[in-house]
């Protein structure tokens, strides 16, 4: 069953020109559009389907530093700050909660991986810490399972994928961004060796800059231009439940 998202009222008209075209109406493209619009830069987002109807509404919604490679952690810390300020920025609740994230280990081998990661980020002043089975039982009272230990980052959190992208899109539109749905970008137009516009299934838009935020489809789009983008396809499962009273958030 597909997630139920709040659909956004977007533009029916395709502008003839703009400063920046963003290919892809997921959370990355929309966040970029909001930032540009806040700075008074004309921007058009082109989405081949509907806003928030692909991966941006189907992910875990985790906002985490835990288990990231050390070079990625500063970016994740900056992401924490952005998410914390996002409800005020867009004017509505996006489901952001700093509820903490916990990884559990069934085996010593899994526990050693957590220990190695914690050592690798020791200089980065995170609040991540290892847990004993007793501490897990305290944090998750009534939980079921036999655990060797765990890894816990209290300052990690989550957003709500079915709320965030639509809220960001509406805020971007309110600040002057143009979003066009059902409008796939086919290729770029070039002039004197520089990007001069994009060709869409509904016509061409002239622009100064193009930002590709097509998620899974970015590799295919760039491949048509002869630009390789190595990606790793990943199939994962997420279980969504009705609200329930659990032992922990």
N, C-alpha and C positions, 0 to 999 in steps of 0.2 A: 504494500500500500504506500503510495507516494505521500510525502509530507504535505500538510496543508499550509500554504503560505498566503500572506496578504498581498494580493496583486497590486501593482503600481500603475497609476494613470500616466502613461508616457505620451510622447509626441507622435502624432500621425504624419507629420511633415518631415521630410529629409532636408536639412539645411544645405545650401549650396557651398558654404565655406565655414571654417572655424579655425581656431588656433591649434587645438589638440583633438585628435580622434583616438578614442580608446576602444579597442576591439575586445569585446567580452563584458557582459553585465553581471559577473559574479562579484564576490565581496572585495576582491583586489581591485577590479576595474572601477567599482562604485566608490570605494574609499578614495581612490586616486581622483576620481571626478569631483568628489566633495572637497578635497583639499585644494584642487585647482580653482573650483568655483568660489571657495572662500577667499581666494587670493585675487579674484576678479579676472581670471584667465578663461576665455571662452573654450568650452569643451563639449564634445558630443560623444556619447557612449552608444555603441552599436552592438546589439545582442541578436543572435540568430534565432533565439526562441523567446522565452519569457524571462523576466528578471527573477532571480533566485529559484529557478526551477531545475537546476542541475546540482553539481556538487556542493554549491554554497548553502543549500538547504538540506543536505543529506550527510553531513559530517558529524563528528562527535561534538563539535563546538568547543573543544578544549583550548584553553589559552595557557600554555605551559612552558616552563623553562626546563623542567625535569626531563632527563634522558636526551636532551639535545647536545649535539657536539659543542665543545667549548667555544669555538669561534662564532656559533650561532646564538649563544646566550645573551650577549648585549642587545641584539635585535629583539629577542624574546622579552627582555626586561623593558625595552622601549614599547613593545606591544602591550605589556601590562598597563603602562601609563595611558596609552591611547584608549584602551578598552575601559579603563576606570573613568575616563572623562567623556566617553562616547554618549551616555544617556543625556547629559547636559548639552552636549554638542548638537545632537539630533532632536532633542526635545521629547524623547519617549524612552521607555524601558526597552532595552534590547536583550534582557535576560542575563546580563552580566552578573555573576556572583563569584566572589573570591572564596570558594568553598574548600579549596585544597584538592590535590590529586594524590592518590596512593597507588603504587605498584606493589603487588604481592609476589612472593617467591615460594614456589613449592619445593624447590631443590636447592642444595648448596651451590650448584653451578649457576642457577639463576641469581642467587644472592651475591655471588662473587661478581657478576656483571654489574649489579647495582653498586657494589663497593668500588669497583674500578671507575665507574662513571663519577661517583662522588669525589674520588681522588682527583680526577681530571679537571674538576671545576672548583677545586679547593680555594683558589685565589680570587674567585669571583663573588664572594660574600653572599651566596644564596642561603636561604633558610632550609634547604633540603637536608634530611637526616634519615639515618637507617632506623628501622623499627624492629623490636623484638616481638615474638608471638604475643607476649603479655600486653605490649603497647597496642598491637593491632586489636586485641580483644577489647581494650579500653576505648579506642577510637571508633570501633565498629561493634558496639554491644549487640549480642545476639547473632553475630555473623556466623556462618557455617563454613568450615574448611580447616585443614591442618596446614599451617604455614611455617616455613623456616624463618621467615622474617619479611621485611618489606622496605620500601623507600617512599618517603613522604615529603611533599613540598606544600606547606600550608598556604603560601601566597599564590599558588597556581589557582586557576579558576576555569570558568566556562562562560560562553555566551549562548544564546538560543538561535540556532541557524534559521529557524522559520520566521524569526523577527528581525534579525540584524540587517540583512541585505536590503529588505524592503524599506526599513527605516532610514538607512543611509541613502538609498536612492531618492526617497522623498525629500530628505534634507538637501541633497545635491540639486534637485530640481528647484526647490525653493530659493536656492542661491544663484540660479541662472543656468545650471547645466541642462543640456538637452539629452534625453535618452530615447532611443528609437528601438523598438522591439521588432521581431520577425524581419530582421534585415541583416543577412549574412554578408560579411566582407569577403570578396573574391580575391582581390589582389591589391597591390600598391601601384600608384602612378609615380613616375620619376621624372625629374627635370634637372639637367646639368649634374647628374649623379646624386641628387638629393631627393628625398621623399617629397612629393608635391601633393599627394592626395590618396584617397582610397576609392576603389571601385566596389560598389555593393550590388546586391541583386536588385536594388531599386534606383540605382544611379550613382553618380560620382560626387564625392565631397572633396573640395580643395582644403588643404591644411598645411601647417608648418611642421607638426610633429605627430607621430603615431606611437601609441603605447599598446603592445600586445599583451592582453590579459585573458587569453582564451583557454586557460587551464589545460585539460587533456587534449584539446584541439590545437594548441599552439604549435606542436611539432608538425602536424599535418599542414597548417597554414605556411609555416616557414619552409617546409619541404618543397612546397610548390614554387617557392622563390629560390630554391637551391641552397638554403641555409639549414645545416644540420642542427637539431636540438636533441641531444640524448635525453631520453626520459625512461623511467622504469614503471611499466604498468603494474598496478597493485590492486588486487581484489581483496576487500575486507568486508566484514559484516558488522552492522550496528543493530542492536535491538532497541526498539522504542516501546515503552509501556504507557499505560494510563497512569495518572498520578497515584502514588501510594505512599503510605507511611512506612518508611524504611528505617533501618538502624542508623543511617547517616545520609548526609547529602552526597 
